[in-house]
Amino acid sequence: MTDIFTGSFTQQEPIPDEGIEAALRVLRHGRLHRYNLAPGELGETAELEQEFAAATGAKYCLAVASGGYAMATALRALGVKPGDKVLSNAFTLAPVPGAIASLGAVPVFVGVTQNLRIDLDDLAARLDCGARVLLLSHMRGHICDMEALMALCDAAGVRVVEDCAHTMGASWNATPSGRFGAMGCFSMQTYKHVNAGEGGFVISDDPDLMARAILLSGSYMLYDRHRAAPPPEAFAQLRYDTPNISGRMDNLRAAILRPQIARLPERAAAWNARYARMEQGLRGTPGLTLIDRPDAESKVASSFQALLLDWPGAGIETALAACRARGVELKWFGAPEPAAFTSTYRHWRYANPEPMPATDRILAGLVDMRLPLTFSLADCDQIAAILRAEIGATFQSP
Ligand SMILES: *Cc1c(COP(=O)(O)O)cnc(C)c1O
């Protein structure tokens, strides 16, 4: 075994050849705008929407410019107004509270459990804050007990929007992620489960909400060119009352995405195999707490998390530096200053977050890494061996 890992944690797989060929066809015919269609042509974007609706079992699907745009559109469709409170996760990515703030609404943060799911007790305690919507983030693919969450929210009259940026292709008790809430939102940004550079989906079974979302996304009066949309009647009145907030998907990115959607199950299996090797290699490492994955969850494990629970910050810094020296860069959610993608609720000061000590304890020890599909299983074994050695050597048992 070599001492230093030399792979890249940010190197994606190439776009499938079919996607490259489809993209070249779009570039050659030049009709990149989704509503620019030749006679009889459905368009790559409309076909992509049909295919993703079929993949998730949703009645309706809308493709848009980004995951963040998808979430803001879902909140607008649900009638969130400036000044409204919207519940969301304290542990998530910055575009989630950002989507709430983009409407002039105010995020109310809900804590995280040791297994990195939304804390349902904390949610129950905050349900009377006046919020009518929960923007639920399945952060890093960890899905909470969805039956329990929906029962709590339904009883309180709180609508749920699911942020499935890390759960595209995943499910809970065989129901695809994104199919529990009133609307489900996805991201096709480079670091998610499909890669178009940027992009987002909104799915729903509700014709009124979806007609609003399509009009909001900038459909002009061309909504009949959608193929995974509600019937024209759903738009008849709404088209006078709904502003156009342009954020459409284009045919070039849709062309790249279609073969990737078709490959999701096979990619999920490849990610889960890598995750299992990492878990196996790290089990029993002194000082390292692994995350329990419930049986009801069918995951797409494109990243790996673990806890250095109750370690002093200086000890974590020492361990991370030792791992980094051997080519393994862990992201740390407990650092005082946010770096790259690791900001959490404490850093989103525009939302006036109140301290959450139980959540702080978890985030203080949380380390994270991507598992790109360009890693082999042997790479995973080598990374796990390096982490095991360096973390084990730094850990001082109490
Ligand atoms: C990436 C991501 C999003 C959406 O991000 P975009 O970059 O706007 O597509 C939403 N939620 C989480 C948890 C994410 O990681």
The ligand as an ORCA input file, in Angstrom:
! r2SCAN-3c Opt
* xyz 0 1
  C     -26.503     21.768     -4.310
  C     -27.587     21.838     -3.355
  C     -28.784     22.506     -3.638
  C     -29.069     23.230     -4.921
  O     -27.992     23.874     -5.403
  P     -27.780     24.504     -6.850
  O     -26.315     24.702     -6.874
  O     -28.565     25.779     -6.835
  O     -28.270     23.560     -7.897
  C     -29.767     22.462     -2.697
  N     -29.612     21.814     -1.536
  C     -28.485     21.159     -1.221
  C     -28.410     20.439      0.074
  C     -27.430     21.163     -2.107
  O     -26.304     20.527     -1.797
*
